[in-house]
Amino acid sequence: MKNKISNIKVCAFDAYGTCFDINSAAAVIKNKIGKKWLDFASTWRTVQLEYTWLRSLMKNHKDFWQVTKDSLDFSMKIHNINPKYKLELLKLYQKLEAYPELKETLLYLKKKKIKTCILSNGTPKLLRLLTEKAQVKQLFDSIISIEKVKIYKPDPKVYELVTKKYKCKPTQVCFFSSNSWDVVGSKSFGFKSIWVNRLNKNFDNLDHKPNKIIKNLLQLKKFL
């Protein structure tokens, strides 16, 4: 069919913002943080990503948990958040809320006999904690962390981890991310790439465009 994406062997999912709500840690204690808790959460995420890119460029790797702590320190200072909430925020970050359609999406793909994996900047421990809390760990065939290559997305070495793991061509991988830069990176590598645009954002102007745009993961049923 015209709108279908065919010949897919693996569906690979970004974790943060795609499978798990990155704002849910700050949301739990928003009454303590104050009215601008969402601005703070947005800064934390933006700085976190900036630090991953800068460390990749400098070839000065620290794992994602350390980057998360460093970016939190910076963001708390910017927004004048009381430092006493740091430990609580970090604990909450280890158990971010999964998006409600995640489990049903994975069960659907399992019925279709399509392999599923997470491909994430997160450390193996962080990803294990998230997937166990959401009770979806057993529904992923594998959980792949950039720690295998110690460089962050969108370096091509990261996307190559999937093709090496499953002994497949890039075009046999359907990759899902809420981050348009991640969609661009994966598309540049050769994946069929899907943008999970939950918040009606604009797509980055970086040469490549997504194969499909969806509002939530379960909408993949339309083309897979």
C-alpha positions in Angstrom: 0.0 0.0 0.0 1.1 3.5 -0.8 1.2 4.8 2.8 2.9 1.7 4.3 6.5 1.4 5.3 7.6 -2.1 4.2 10.6 -4.4 4.7 11.1 -3.4 8.3 13.0 -5.9 10.5 13.5 -3.7 13.6 11.7 -0.8 15.2 14.2 1.2 17.3 12.9 3.8 19.8 14.6 6.7 21.4 13.9 6.7 25.1 13.8 10.2 26.5 10.9 12.2 25.3 9.8 9.4 23.0 9.0 6.5 25.3 9.3 8.4 28.6 8.2 11.9 29.6 11.3 14.0 30.3 9.2 16.6 32.2 7.6 14.2 34.6 10.4 14.4 37.2 10.0 18.2 37.7 6.2 17.8 37.4 6.1 15.6 40.6 7.5 18.5 42.7 6.2 21.4 40.7 4.6 22.9 43.8 8.0 23.0 45.5 9.8 24.4 42.4 7.2 27.1 41.6 5.1 28.4 38.7 8.0 28.2 36.2 8.7 24.5 36.8 8.2 23.7 33.1 10.6 26.4 32.0 13.1 24.9 34.5 12.5 21.4 33.1 12.9 22.7 29.6 16.3 24.3 30.5 17.4 21.1 32.1 16.7 19.1 29.0 18.2 21.7 26.6 21.4 21.9 28.6 21.6 18.2 29.0 21.5 17.7 25.2 24.0 20.6 24.7 26.5 18.9 27.0 26.2 15.6 25.1 26.9 17.3 21.8 29.8 19.3 23.3 31.4 16.3 24.9 31.1 14.4 21.7 32.8 17.2 19.8 35.5 17.5 22.4 36.0 13.7 22.6 35.6 14.1 26.4 33.0 11.6 27.3 31.1 11.4 30.5 28.1 9.1 30.8 24.5 10.3 30.6 24.0 10.1 34.3 26.9 12.5 35.0 25.7 14.8 32.2 22.2 14.8 33.7 23.6 15.8 37.1 25.9 18.5 35.6 23.1 20.0 33.5 20.8 19.9 36.6 23.3 21.9 38.7 23.5 24.5 35.9 19.7 24.7 35.4 18.9 25.0 39.1 21.3 28.0 39.3 19.7 29.6 36.3 16.2 29.3 37.7 17.1 29.9 41.3 15.8 26.5 42.4 16.7 25.6 46.0 19.7 23.1 45.9 18.0 20.9 48.5 15.7 19.6 45.8 18.6 18.2 43.7 18.7 14.7 45.1 14.9 14.4 44.9 14.9 15.5 41.2 17.7 13.0 40.4 15.8 10.1 42.0 12.6 11.1 40.1 14.6 11.2 36.9 15.5 7.6 37.4 11.8 6.7 37.2 10.3 9.0 34.6 6.7 8.2 33.6 6.3 6.2 30.4 3.8 7.5 27.8 0.5 5.6 28.2 0.6 4.0 24.8 4.1 2.5 25.0 3.1 -0.9 26.2 0.3 -1.3 23.7 2.6 -0.2 20.9 5.2 -2.8 21.8 2.6 -5.6 22.1 1.4 -4.6 18.6 4.9 -4.9 17.1 5.4 -8.2 18.9 2.3 -9.6 17.2 3.7 -8.3 13.9 6.9 -10.2 14.6 9.0 -7.0 14.3 12.0 -6.8 16.6 12.0 -3.9 19.0 14.9 -2.1 20.8 15.7 1.1 22.6 18.5 3.1 21.2 19.4 5.8 23.7 22.0 8.2 25.2 21.0 6.8 28.6 23.3 4.5 30.5 22.3 0.8 30.7 21.3 1.2 34.4 19.1 4.2 33.7 17.3 2.4 30.9 16.9 -0.7 32.9 15.3 1.3 35.8 12.9 3.1 33.4 11.8 0.0 31.5 11.3 -2.0 34.7 9.2 0.7 36.3 7.0 0.9 33.2 6.8 -2.9 33.1 8.0 -3.0 29.4 11.5 -4.3 29.8 10.5 -7.8 28.6 8.7 -6.3 25.6 12.0 -4.9 24.2 14.2 -7.4 22.4 17.2 -5.4 23.4 18.2 -2.1 25.1 21.1 -0.4 23.4 23.0 2.4 25.1 25.6 4.7 23.5 27.9 3.6 26.2 29.0 0.8 23.8 30.7 3.4 21.6 31.0 6.3 24.2 29.8 9.0 21.9 26.4 10.6 21.8 23.7 10.9 19.1 23.6 11.9 16.4 27.0 10.3 15.6 26.6 7.6 13.0 28.4 5.1 15.2 25.3 5.2 17.5 22.8 4.2 14.8 25.2 1.6 13.5 24.8 -0.2 16.8 21.3 -1.3 15.7 22.4 -2.6 12.3 25.3 -4.5 13.9 23.0 -6.0 16.6 20.4 -7.2 14.1 22.6 -7.9 11.1 20.4 -5.8 8.9 20.5 -2.9 6.5 19.7 0.7 7.7 16.7 0.7 5.4 15.3 -2.3 7.4 15.2 -0.2 10.6 12.2 2.1 11.5 13.4 4.6 14.1 11.2 6.7 16.3 12.2 9.9 18.1 10.5 13.0 19.5 13.7 14.9 18.8 13.9 16.2 15.2 17.7 16.4 15.3 17.7 12.6 16.2 15.3 11.9 13.3 17.7 13.8 11.0 20.7 11.9 12.3 19.0 8.5 11.9 17.7 9.4 8.4 21.2 10.5 7.4 22.4 7.1 8.4 19.8 5.5 6.3 17.0 4.5 8.7 13.3 5.0 7.9 12.7 7.7 10.5 9.5 8.7 12.3 9.1 12.0 14.1 6.9 11.6 17.2 5.7 15.3 17.4 3.6 15.3 20.5 3.9 19.1 21.0 3.3 20.5 17.5 6.9 21.7 17.2 8.6 22.8 14.0 11.1 20.4 12.4 14.7 21.3 12.3 16.1 22.6 8.9 18.9 20.1 8.6 18.5 18.6 5.1 16.5 15.5 6.0 12.8 15.1 6.7 11.0 12.3 8.5 9.3 9.5 6.6 6.2 10.0 8.7 5.0 12.3 11.5 2.9 11.0 14.3 1.4 12.4 17.5 1.9 9.3 19.6 3.6 5.9 19.2 0.4 4.0 18.6 -0.2 5.8 15.4 2.5 3.6 13.9 -0.4 1.2 13.2 -1.2 3.4 10.2 1.9 2.4 8.3 3.4 -0.7 9.9 
